[in-house]
């Protein structure tokens, strides 16, 4: 007959008690963790301790200047909402379909509003919202697609919004501070800051339009909806119109462009006066693609004259276009510089002429049969 070993029972008892103790401790810890928030709330005071406000002190000088600039400029910036009238082919009812939003600014006391052409392009109507909340139906005064500038007008009988002060862009320096005010993504009257990143940039034109030249590049945040808004210097003066961004994603990527105010000052008064901008011209015909082919064949740079309009300024100055012979096309005069500024292509020639006014006399350096000569030409109205 087998009997239980008393020594083995005595050896296993401490092991069992130890595991029971460990299990009990784990259970107690889990209960404490579960009810810890309630215990803390029971032990904490019934009323929360009041915190004292730390005195901030005076704002920095640059902060004060930025705040003052925004407060003084805000009323000169407007919010533009465009729509397109669509006729239902079944009911023949006309509906106003929202098209987009943009920015603009007050040009003068007569109620003229300046914005980008692409903001109102294709729209049937535009509503101007002022900073004080008033809305006005806008009338189109004139556009210059080549400069991406449009002028609208609203009828403001009282409490006219102030016009934005006008600055200059010819004396801008890379690195100076700039401020953009607009309505990005519909977020009205947004202020962003940055610097002038580069000058004299060019962007290719859209829809067959000529390239936009002399643009200001800035890293001030510019997004869709900022188009048409003012770019200001640290004195609150207009130095450009925010017009485009460079971004693979379509949002701010640190590179924005603005039409310089010197261009705006040349274009807007004409739009207000006549409804269109008359570009200075020589009275010649040129073609970008054909010019590149001719340059590839002959080498060098410049712009070949394809045709001279009879009775034009270029005709009076003696310029000659290309000729068609039995041997083929004989290239005409090649313009290599304007007022001692080298001309590399058609876009640069048009940009140099656009800096002038109708009636100005420019001196062209023209090459014919390997010989250079200087030809003064009085600029005429373009088409």
KEKE-3310 file (N, C-alpha, C; in steps of 0.2 Angstrom, whole numbers, plus 5000, padded with zeros to 4 digits):
npx = (5004:5003:5009:5005:5018:5024:5035:5036:5024:5026:5036:5030:5020:5025:5028:5016:5009:5017:5014:5001:5002:5008:4998:4988:4994:4995:4982:4977:4985:4980:4966:4969:4974:4963:4954:4961:4960:4947:4951:4961:4953:4945:4954:4959:4958:4942:4939:4946:4963:4966:4974:4987:4988:5001:5010:5012:5019:5026:5023:5034:5044:5043:5032:5022:5023:5019:5006:5000:5001:4993:4980:4978:4978:4968:4955:4956:4957:4948:4935:4932:4919:4914:4903:4894:4882:4870:4860:4846:4843:4831:4821:4823:4826:4837:4851:4862:4878:4890:4907:4920:4932:4942:4954:4956:4959:4956:4957:4955:4946:4935:4929:4935:4941:4955:4961:4966:4966:4963:4955:4942:4940:4930:4919:4902:4897:4901:4904:4908:4914:4916:4928:4920:4909:4899:4891:4893:4887:4898:4905:4912:4927:4939:4951:4968:4974:4987:4995:4989:4979:4964:4951:4938:4922:4913:4898:4899:4892:4893:4904:4916:4928:4946:4958:4972:4989:5001:5016:5033:5042:5053:5064:5065:5073:5081:5077:5071:5057:5040:5022:5007:4990:4974:4962:4964:4958:4945:4946:4944:4952:4966:4982:4999:5016:5033:5048:5056:5060:5066:5069:5062:5057:5049:5034:5027:5014:4996:4984:4989:4993:5005:5020:5021:5031:5044:5041:5038:5046:5041:5042:5031:5016:5006:4991:4978:4965:4971:4975:4975:4975:4984:5002:5012:5024:5035:5031:5018:5014:5008:5016:5015:5004:4997:4999:5001:5006:5020:5018:5018:5008:4998:4995:5002:5020:5031:5035:5029:5022:5021:5013:5023:5021:5025:5022:5008:5004:5006:4997:4984:4978:4976:4967:4956:4953:4951:4947:4954:4971:4984:4997:5014:5022:5032:5027:5030:5030:5032:5038:5038:5041:5046:5056:5065:5069:5076:5086:5093:5098:5106:5113:5118:5109:5093:5080:5071:5064:5049:5040:5036:5025:5016:5019:5021:5029:5042:5043:5045:5057:5065:5067:5068:5058:5057:5061:5054:5062:5067:5076:5072:5067:5073:5080:5075:5079:5088:5084:5095:5097:5089:5089:5102:5101:5102:5093:5086:5076:5059:5049:5057:5059:5046:5044:5053:5049:5036:5039:5040:5032:5019:5024:5037:5054:5065:5081:5086:5097:5102:5104:5110:5114:5126:5131:5130:5119:5112:5096:5084:5068:5051:5039:5023:5005:5000:4991)
npy = (4994:5011:5026:5044:5056:5065:5075:5079:5086:5097:5103:5108:5117:5131:5135:5136:5145:5156:5159:5162:5173:5182:5182:5189:5201:5206:5207:5217:5228:5229:5233:5245:5253:5253:5261:5272:5286:5289:5289:5299:5310:5310:5313:5325:5343:5351:5362:5369:5375:5392:5400:5412:5426:5429:5443:5450:5460:5473:5473:5467:5478:5475:5467:5476:5485:5477:5473:5486:5489:5479:5483:5496:5493:5483:5488:5491:5480:5468:5455:5444:5436:5426:5421:5411:5413:5401:5393:5383:5370:5363:5369:5382:5391:5403:5401:5406:5400:5397:5401:5404:5411:5425:5439:5456:5474:5491:5504:5518:5533:5533:5520:5510:5494:5483:5468:5451:5446:5432:5429:5434:5429:5421:5423:5428:5437:5447:5448:5460:5460:5471:5475:5479:5472:5475:5472:5472:5473:5471:5480:5477:5485:5485:5474:5466:5454:5450:5455:5449:5457:5465:5477:5482:5489:5497:5504:5515:5525:5531:5531:5527:5515:5516:5519:5509:5513:5518:5511:5508:5497:5496:5499:5488:5476:5461:5451:5461:5464:5458:5459:5450:5451:5443:5431:5417:5401:5405:5410:5424:5440:5437:5438:5436:5434:5438:5438:5447:5436:5434:5444:5450:5439:5427:5420:5408:5411:5407:5399:5403:5416:5429:5428:5432:5445:5452:5448:5448:5438:5429:5422:5424:5417:5412:5406:5397:5409:5420:5426:5441:5450:5462:5464:5470:5483:5486:5498:5498:5501:5498:5486:5476:5464:5449:5435:5422:5405:5393:5377:5359:5353:5361:5370:5381:5382:5389:5397:5411:5423:5439:5453:5467:5483:5494:5490:5489:5502:5507:5500:5500:5513:5515:5505:5510:5521:5518:5505:5495:5489:5496:5490:5495:5495:5489:5487:5475:5458:5443:5426:5414:5400:5398:5407:5401:5390:5397:5403:5391:5387:5397:5401:5410:5424:5433:5441:5437:5446:5443:5449:5466:5478:5488:5505:5506:5509:5502:5500:5513:5516:5508:5494:5477:5462:5444:5436:5427:5417:5409:5400:5398:5403:5418:5425:5439:5455:5454:5458:5462:5469:5481:5497:5495:5484:5467:5456:5440:5432:5431:5433:5441:5452:5457:5460:5470:5480:5482:5489:5502:5517:5521:5531:5533:5533:5520:5513:5501:5488:5481:5467:5463:5453:5450:5462:5475:5488:5503:5507:5520:5519:5525:5521:5513:5512:5496:5481)
npz = (5000:4995:5002:5004:5001:5013:5013:5000:4998:5007:5001:4989:4993:4997:4984:4977:4986:4983:4969:4970:4978:4969:4958:4965:4968:4955:4951:4960:4956:4943:4946:4953:4942:4934:4942:4944:4938:4945:4958:4958:4955:4967:4977:4973:4974:4975:4968:4953:4951:4949:4935:4933:4921:4911:4908:4892:4886:4875:4857:4844:4834:4820:4820:4824:4813:4802:4806:4806:4792:4786:4792:4786:4773:4770:4767:4754:4746:4737:4736:4723:4715:4702:4689:4677:4664:4660:4648:4649:4638:4637:4645:4642:4652:4660:4669:4683:4685:4697:4694:4699:4710:4715:4718:4720:4718:4724:4712:4710:4715:4707:4707:4700:4698:4699:4692:4688:4671:4669:4680:4677:4665:4653:4660:4664:4673:4687:4704:4716:4732:4745:4759:4770:4769:4759:4743:4726:4709:4695:4681:4666:4660:4653:4645:4645:4638:4635:4646:4657:4663:4670:4670:4680:4685:4698:4705:4717:4728:4741:4755:4749:4745:4750:4738:4733:4738:4726:4720:4714:4703:4696:4704:4713:4724:4726:4739:4747:4758:4755:4754:4753:4749:4749:4743:4746:4741:4744:4757:4764:4763:4767:4774:4768:4770:4763:4753:4740:4728:4715:4700:4684:4678:4666:4659:4650:4638:4638:4628:4615:4618:4620:4629:4646:4653:4663:4676:4694:4705:4720:4737:4745:4751:4739:4733:4724:4721:4726:4715:4706:4717:4727:4728:4740:4745:4760:4764:4761:4748:4731:4722:4713:4704:4710:4701:4696:4700:4703:4704:4706:4712:4712:4723:4735:4733:4736:4726:4718:4706:4701:4691:4687:4695:4687:4674:4676:4678:4665:4657:4663:4664:4650:4647:4655:4648:4634:4634:4629:4626:4617:4609:4607:4591:4577:4565:4558:4553:4562:4567:4579:4579:4565:4566:4575:4567:4557:4564:4568:4556:4552:4563:4578:4585:4587:4578:4564:4551:4543:4535:4530:4534:4521:4521:4535:4550:4550:4537:4532:4538:4531:4533:4528:4523:4521:4506:4492:4481:4465:4470:4483:4499:4504:4518:4527:4535:4550:4566:4579:4591:4602:4606:4611:4619:4618:4608:4609:4605:4598:4609:4618:4610:4608:4622:4625:4616:4621:4633:4629:4623:4611:4598:4603:4599:4594:4593:4581:4579:4565:4555:4539:4525:4532:4536:4548:4554:4560:4564:4566:4572:4573:4584:4581:4583:4588:4582)
capx = (5000:5007:5006:5008:5025:5023:5040:5034:5018:5029:5040:5026:5016:5028:5028:5009:5008:5021:5010:4995:5003:5010:4992:4984:4997:4993:4975:4977:4988:4975:4961:4971:4975:4957:4951:4966:4957:4942:4955:4964:4948:4943:4959:4961:4953:4935:4939:4952:4967:4966:4980:4988:4990:5008:5010:5015:5024:5025:5024:5041:5043:5041:5025:5018:5023:5015:4999:4998:5001:4987:4974:4978:4977:4963:4949:4958:4957:4941:4934:4928:4915:4912:4898:4893:4875:4869:4853:4844:4840:4824:4816:4825:4828:4844:4854:4869:4882:4896:4913:4926:4933:4948:4955:4957:4960:4953:4962:4954:4940:4929:4926:4938:4944:4960:4962:4969:4961:4961:4950:4936:4940:4924:4913:4896:4895:4906:4901:4913:4913:4921:4930:4915:4903:4895:4892:4891:4888:4904:4904:4919:4929:4943:4956:4974:4976:4995:4998:4984:4976:4958:4948:4931:4920:4907:4896:4899:4889:4895:4909:4920:4934:4952:4963:4979:4994:5005:5024:5037:5045:5060:5070:5065:5079:5080:5078:5066:5050:5034:5016:5002:4983:4970:4957:4966:4953:4939:4948:4944:4957:4972:4989:5005:5022:5039:5053:5057:5065:5070:5066:5062:5055:5045:5030:5024:5007:4992:4980:4992:4995:5012:5023:5021:5038:5046:5037:5042:5045:5041:5040:5025:5012:5001:4987:4972:4961:4975:4976:4972:4977:4990:5008:5014:5031:5034:5027:5011:5013:5007:5022:5013:4998:4999:4995:5002:5011:5023:5017:5016:5002:4992:4995:5008:5026:5036:5036:5024:5024:5017:5015:5025:5017:5027:5018:5001:5004:5006:4992:4978:4976:4973:4961:4951:4952:4949:4944:4959:4978:4987:5004:5019:5024:5036:5024:5032:5027:5037:5035:5042:5044:5050:5062:5070:5072:5081:5092:5096:5102:5111:5117:5118:5102:5090:5073:5071:5058:5046:5036:5035:5018:5017:5017:5022:5036:5047:5044:5048:5064:5069:5067:5065:5056:5060:5059:5054:5065:5067:5081:5069:5066:5079:5078:5075:5083:5088:5085:5099:5096:5084:5092:5108:5099:5102:5087:5088:5070:5053:5046:5061:5058:5040:5044:5057:5044:5031:5041:5040:5025:5018:5028:5044:5059:5069:5086:5087:5103:5099:5109:5108:5120:5132:5133:5126:5118:5108:5090:5079:5061:5046:5034:5017:5001:5000:4984)
capy = (5000:5017:5032:5051:5058:5072:5079:5082:5091:5103:5107:5112:5122:5138:5137:5138:5152:5162:5161:5165:5180:5186:5183:5194:5208:5208:5209:5223:5233:5231:5237:5252:5256:5254:5266:5278:5292:5291:5290:5305:5315:5310:5316:5332:5348:5351:5368:5370:5381:5398:5402:5419:5428:5432:5449:5449:5466:5477:5469:5469:5483:5473:5465:5482:5487:5472:5474:5493:5488:5476:5487:5501:5491:5479:5490:5492:5474:5466:5448:5444:5430:5426:5416:5411:5412:5395:5392:5376:5369:5360:5374:5389:5396:5405:5400:5408:5395:5399:5399:5404:5417:5429:5445:5463:5480:5497:5508:5525:5535:5532:5514:5505:5488:5480:5461:5447:5444:5425:5428:5435:5426:5417:5424:5432:5442:5447:5452:5463:5461:5475:5473:5481:5467:5477:5468:5476:5470:5474:5481:5476:5491:5483:5469:5465:5447:5449:5456:5446:5462:5467:5482:5482:5496:5497:5511:5516:5532:5534:5527:5524:5512:5519:5516:5507:5518:5516:5511:5507:5491:5496:5499:5483:5473:5454:5451:5465:5461:5460:5457:5448:5451:5441:5427:5410:5395:5408:5412:5431:5444:5433:5441:5432:5438:5435:5442:5446:5430:5436:5449:5450:5432:5427:5414:5407:5413:5402:5399:5406:5423:5430:5427:5438:5447:5456:5446:5448:5431:5430:5416:5425:5411:5413:5400:5399:5414:5426:5430:5448:5454:5466:5463:5477:5483:5487:5504:5497:5503:5492:5484:5471:5460:5442:5432:5415:5401:5387:5371:5353:5351:5366:5374:5385:5378:5394:5401:5414:5428:5445:5458:5473:5489:5498:5488:5490:5509:5508:5497:5501:5520:5514:5501:5514:5527:5516:5498:5490:5491:5497:5489:5499:5490:5491:5486:5469:5451:5438:5420:5411:5394:5399:5411:5396:5386:5401:5403:5385:5386:5403:5402:5417:5425:5439:5440:5438:5450:5440:5454:5473:5481:5494:5511:5505:5513:5499:5502:5520:5515:5504:5487:5472:5456:5439:5436:5421:5417:5402:5396:5397:5409:5422:5428:5447:5458:5451:5462:5459:5473:5486:5502:5492:5478:5461:5452:5433:5428:5435:5435:5446:5458:5460:5463:5476:5485:5484:5494:5509:5520:5523:5538:5533:5531:5515:5512:5494:5485:5476:5463:5461:5451:5450:5469:5478:5495:5505:5510:5522:5518:5528:5515:5515:5508:5489:5479)
capz = (5000:4995:5006:5001:5004:5017:5012:4993:4999:5010:4996:4984:4996:4996:4977:4976:4989:4979:4963:4973:4980:4962:4955:4969:4967:4948:4951:4964:4951:4938:4949:4954:4936:4932:4946:4946:4937:4950:4964:4958:4956:4974:4981:4970:4976:4972:4963:4949:4953:4944:4933:4931:4914:4910:4904:4886:4884:4869:4851:4841:4829:4814:4821:4823:4806:4798:4808:4803:4785:4785:4794:4782:4766:4770:4764:4747:4743:4736:4734:4717:4713:4695:4687:4670:4663:4656:4646:4649:4631:4637:4648:4640:4657:4661:4676:4684:4688:4700:4690:4702:4715:4715:4722:4716:4722:4721:4708:4710:4718:4702:4708:4696:4701:4694:4694:4683:4666:4670:4685:4674:4658:4652:4665:4662:4678:4692:4710:4720:4739:4749:4766:4775:4768:4754:4737:4720:4702:4692:4674:4663:4657:4648:4647:4641:4640:4635:4652:4662:4667:4668:4674:4682:4688:4702:4707:4725:4729:4747:4759:4744:4748:4748:4733:4736:4736:4720:4721:4708:4703:4693:4709:4718:4725:4728:4747:4751:4761:4752:4757:4748:4752:4744:4746:4744:4743:4747:4764:4762:4766:4770:4773:4768:4769:4760:4750:4732:4727:4709:4696:4677:4676:4661:4659:4643:4637:4637:4623:4610:4619:4620:4635:4651:4654:4668:4682:4700:4709:4727:4741:4749:4750:4734:4731:4720:4724:4727:4709:4705:4723:4727:4731:4743:4749:4767:4765:4759:4741:4726:4718:4708:4704:4711:4695:4695:4705:4700:4709:4703:4715:4711:4729:4736:4733:4737:4720:4715:4702:4701:4686:4691:4695:4681:4668:4677:4677:4658:4654:4666:4661:4643:4648:4658:4643:4628:4634:4626:4627:4611:4610:4602:4586:4572:4558:4554:4555:4564:4569:4584:4576:4559:4568:4578:4562:4553:4568:4568:4550:4551:4569:4581:4588:4585:4576:4557:4549:4538:4531:4532:4531:4517:4524:4542:4553:4548:4530:4531:4540:4526:4534:4522:4525:4518:4499:4489:4474:4462:4474:4489:4503:4506:4524:4527:4540:4557:4572:4584:4597:4603:4611:4614:4622:4614:4606:4608:4602:4597:4615:4621:4606:4610:4628:4624:4613:4626:4638:4626:4621:4604:4597:4605:4594:4596:4588:4580:4576:4560:4551:4532:4521:4536:4538:4554:4553:4565:4561:4571:4570:4578:4586:4579:4586:4585:4581)
cpx = (5004:5004:5009:5014:5024:5029:5039:5029:5021:5033:5036:5022:5019:5027:5021:5007:5011:5017:5004:4996:5004:5003:4988:4987:4995:4986:4974:4979:4983:4969:4963:4972:4968:4953:4955:4963:4951:4946:4958:4959:4945:4947:4961:4956:4947:4935:4946:4956:4967:4973:4981:4990:4997:5008:5014:5021:5022:5027:5031:5039:5041:5034:5020:5017:5018:5007:4996:4997:4994:4980:4973:4976:4971:4957:4950:4957:4949:4941:4929:4925:4913:4907:4897:4885:4874:4862:4851:4840:4833:4819:4817:4826:4835:4846:4861:4873:4888:4902:4919:4927:4940:4949:4956:4958:4957:4959:4962:4948:4934:4926:4929:4942:4949:4961:4966:4964:4959:4956:4943:4935:4934:4918:4908:4895:4900:4903:4908:4911:4918:4922:4924:4909:4898:4896:4890:4892:4893:4902:4911:4921:4934:4948:4962:4976:4984:4998:4994:4981:4969:4955:4941:4929:4914:4905:4895:4898:4892:4900:4913:4926:4940:4955:4969:4984:4999:5012:5027:5040:5052:5066:5069:5072:5077:5081:5073:5060:5044:5028:5010:4995:4978:4965:4958:4960:4947:4940:4949:4949:4962:4978:4994:5011:5028:5044:5052:5062:5069:5066:5066:5061:5050:5041:5027:5016:5003:4987:4982:4994:5002:5014:5022:5028:5038:5043:5042:5041:5046:5040:5034:5020:5006:4997:4981:4967:4964:4976:4972:4973:4983:4996:5011:5021:5030:5031:5020:5009:5012:5014:5021:5006:4999:4995:4996:5007:5014:5022:5015:5009:4996:4992:5002:5015:5032:5038:5030:5026:5019:5019:5017:5021:5019:5023:5010:5000:5003:5000:4985:4975:4973:4967:4955:4948:4948:4946:4949:4966:4981:4994:5008:5021:5028:5033:5027:5029:5033:5034:5040:5045:5048:5057:5068:5073:5077:5087:5096:5101:5107:5116:5116:5111:5099:5083:5073:5064:5056:5043:5036:5029:5019:5015:5018:5028:5042:5048:5047:5055:5068:5070:5065:5064:5059:5057:5059:5056:5065:5072:5078:5068:5073:5077:5079:5080:5082:5089:5089:5099:5091:5087:5098:5107:5098:5096:5089:5082:5064:5050:5050:5060:5052:5040:5048:5052:5039:5032:5041:5032:5025:5020:5035:5048:5064:5075:5087:5094:5101:5105:5106:5114:5126:5134:5128:5125:5113:5102:5085:5072:5056:5040:5027:5012:5000:4992:4982)
cpy = (5006:5023:5039:5053:5065:5077:5083:5087:5097:5107:5111:5117:5129:5140:5140:5144:5157:5164:5164:5172:5185:5187:5189:5201:5210:5211:5216:5229:5235:5235:5244:5256:5258:5260:5272:5284:5294:5292:5297:5311:5316:5314:5323:5337:5349:5357:5368:5376:5386:5399:5409:5420:5431:5438:5448:5454:5469:5472:5472:5474:5481:5470:5471:5485:5483:5473:5481:5492:5485:5480:5493:5499:5486:5481:5491:5486:5471:5458:5448:5437:5431:5420:5416:5409:5406:5394:5385:5375:5366:5366:5381:5394:5397:5404:5403:5403:5398:5397:5399:5410:5419:5435:5450:5468:5486:5502:5515:5526:5534:5525:5509:5500:5484:5473:5458:5446:5437:5424:5429:5432:5421:5418:5428:5438:5441:5451:5454:5464:5465:5472:5474:5476:5469:5473:5473:5472:5474:5475:5480:5482:5489:5477:5469:5458:5446:5451:5453:5451:5464:5472:5482:5488:5494:5504:5512:5524:5535:5529:5523:5521:5515:5515:5514:5511:5514:5516:5511:5500:5491:5496:5494:5479:5466:5454:5455:5462:5463:5456:5456:5448:5448:5436:5420:5405:5398:5410:5420:5435:5441:5437:5436:5436:5434:5440:5442:5441:5431:5441:5447:5442:5433:5420:5414:5408:5407:5404:5403:5413:5423:5429:5433:5439:5451:5455:5447:5441:5432:5423:5418:5420:5414:5407:5402:5403:5420:5430:5436:5452:5457:5463:5470:5477:5485:5494:5504:5500:5497:5492:5479:5468:5453:5439:5425:5412:5395:5382:5365:5351:5355:5371:5377:5380:5383:5398:5404:5420:5433:5450:5464:5479:5494:5496:5489:5498:5511:5506:5499:5508:5519:5510:5505:5519:5524:5509:5493:5493:5491:5496:5493:5493:5493:5491:5480:5463:5447:5432:5416:5405:5394:5403:5406:5392:5390:5402:5397:5384:5391:5404:5409:5418:5431:5437:5442:5441:5446:5444:5461:5475:5487:5500:5511:5509:5509:5500:5508:5520:5511:5497:5483:5465:5450:5439:5429:5421:5410:5398:5395:5403:5412:5426:5436:5449:5455:5457:5459:5463:5478:5491:5499:5486:5472:5458:5445:5430:5433:5437:5441:5453:5461:5463:5469:5482:5487:5488:5501:5511:5521:5530:5538:5531:5526:5515:5504:5493:5480:5473:5461:5459:5451:5456:5471:5485:5497:5509:5513:5521:5521:5523:5518:5510:5501:5487:5475)
cpz = (5000:4999:5003:5005:5007:5015:5005:4994:5003:5006:4991:4987:4995:4988:4975:4979:4985:4973:4965:4975:4974:4959:4959:4968:4960:4948:4955:4959:4946:4940:4950:4947:4933:4935:4947:4944:4943:4956:4964:4958:4963:4978:4979:4973:4972:4967:4960:4951:4948:4942:4931:4924:4915:4906:4898:4884:4877:4863:4848:4836:4822:4814:4820:4816:4801:4800:4805:4796:4783:4786:4789:4775:4765:4766:4756:4743:4743:4735:4728:4716:4706:4694:4679:4669:4658:4654:4646:4642:4631:4639:4645:4645:4658:4668:4677:4688:4690:4696:4694:4707:4713:4719:4717:4721:4719:4718:4710:4714:4713:4703:4703:4700:4696:4697:4688:4677:4667:4675:4682:4667:4658:4656:4662:4666:4683:4698:4714:4727:4742:4756:4771:4774:4762:4747:4731:4714:4698:4684:4671:4659:4651:4650:4642:4643:4640:4642:4658:4666:4665:4673:4674:4685:4692:4704:4714:4726:4736:4750:4754:4747:4746:4742:4736:4733:4730:4721:4714:4709:4700:4698:4714:4718:4728:4735:4751:4753:4756:4755:4752:4752:4747:4747:4744:4746:4746:4754:4763:4767:4771:4769:4773:4767:4766:4758:4743:4731:4720:4705:4688:4675:4670:4661:4652:4643:4636:4631:4617:4611:4620:4628:4640:4653:4660:4675:4688:4703:4716:4730:4746:4747:4745:4732:4726:4724:4726:4721:4708:4711:4723:4731:4733:4745:4756:4769:4763:4752:4737:4722:4712:4709:4705:4705:4694:4700:4701:4705:4705:4706:4715:4717:4730:4737:4734:4732:4717:4711:4702:4695:4689:4690:4689:4675:4669:4676:4669:4655:4657:4664:4654:4643:4650:4652:4637:4628:4632:4627:4620:4612:4605:4597:4581:4565:4554:4556:4556:4566:4573:4581:4570:4561:4571:4573:4558:4557:4569:4562:4549:4557:4572:4584:4585:4582:4568:4555:4543:4533:4534:4529:4527:4521:4532:4544:4551:4541:4528:4533:4536:4528:4529:4525:4520:4510:4496:4482:4471:4466:4481:4493:4506:4512:4524:4533:4546:4562:4577:4591:4596:4608:4615:4618:4617:4614:4605:4604:4601:4603:4618:4617:4608:4617:4628:4621:4618:4632:4636:4625:4614:4603:4599:4599:4597:4591:4587:4577:4571:4556:4544:4528:4525:4538:4543:4552:4558:4562:4566:4568:4576:4578:4584:4583:4583:4584:4587)
residu = (UNK:UNK:UNK:UNK:UNK:UNK:UNK:UNK:UNK:UNK:UNK:UNK:UNK:UNK:UNK:UNK:UNK:UNK:UNK:UNK:UNK:UNK:UNK:UNK:UNK:UNK:UNK:UNK:UNK:UNK:UNK:UNK:UNK:UNK:UNK:UNK:UNK:UNK:UNK:UNK:UNK:UNK:UNK:UNK:UNK:UNK:UNK:UNK:UNK:UNK:UNK:UNK:UNK:UNK:UNK:UNK:UNK:UNK:UNK:UNK:UNK:UNK:UNK:UNK:UNK:UNK:UNK:UNK:UNK:UNK:UNK:UNK:UNK:UNK:UNK:UNK:UNK:UNK:UNK:UNK:UNK:UNK:UNK:UNK:UNK:UNK:UNK:UNK:UNK:UNK:UNK:UNK:UNK:UNK:UNK:UNK:UNK:UNK:UNK:UNK:UNK:UNK:UNK:UNK:UNK:UNK:UNK:UNK:UNK:UNK:UNK:UNK:UNK:UNK:UNK:UNK:UNK:UNK:UNK:UNK:UNK:UNK:UNK:UNK:UNK:UNK:UNK:UNK:UNK:UNK:UNK:UNK:UNK:UNK:UNK:UNK:UNK:UNK:UNK:UNK:UNK:UNK:UNK:UNK:UNK:UNK:UNK:UNK:UNK:UNK:UNK:UNK:UNK:UNK:UNK:UNK:UNK:UNK:UNK:UNK:UNK:UNK:UNK:UNK:UNK:UNK:UNK:UNK:UNK:UNK:UNK:UNK:UNK:UNK:UNK:UNK:UNK:UNK:UNK:UNK:UNK:UNK:UNK:UNK:UNK:UNK:UNK:UNK:UNK:UNK:UNK:UNK:UNK:UNK:UNK:UNK:UNK:UNK:UNK:UNK:UNK:UNK:UNK:UNK:UNK:UNK:UNK:UNK:UNK:UNK:UNK:UNK:UNK:UNK:UNK:UNK:UNK:UNK:UNK:UNK:UNK:UNK:UNK:UNK:UNK:UNK:UNK:UNK:UNK:UNK:UNK:UNK:UNK:UNK:UNK:UNK:UNK:UNK:UNK:UNK:UNK:UNK:UNK:UNK:UNK:UNK:UNK:UNK:UNK:UNK:UNK:UNK:UNK:UNK:UNK:UNK:UNK:UNK:UNK:UNK:UNK:UNK:UNK:UNK:UNK:UNK:UNK:UNK:UNK:UNK:UNK:UNK:UNK:UNK:UNK:UNK:UNK:UNK:UNK:UNK:UNK:UNK:UNK:UNK:UNK:UNK:UNK:UNK:UNK:UNK:UNK:UNK:UNK:UNK:UNK:UNK:UNK:UNK:UNK:UNK:UNK:UNK:UNK:UNK:UNK:UNK:UNK:UNK:UNK:UNK:UNK:UNK:UNK:UNK:UNK:UNK:UNK:UNK:UNK:UNK:UNK:UNK:UNK:UNK:UNK:UNK:UNK:UNK:UNK:UNK:UNK:UNK:UNK:UNK:UNK:UNK:UNK:UNK:UNK:UNK:UNK:UNK:UNK:UNK:UNK:UNK:UNK:UNK:UNK:UNK:UNK:UNK:UNK:UNK:UNK:UNK:UNK:UNK:UNK:UNK:UNK:UNK:UNK:UNK:UNK:UNK:UNK:UNK:UNK:UNK:UNK:UNK:UNK:UNK:UNK:UNK:UNK:UNK:UNK:UNK:UNK:UNK:UNK)
# end
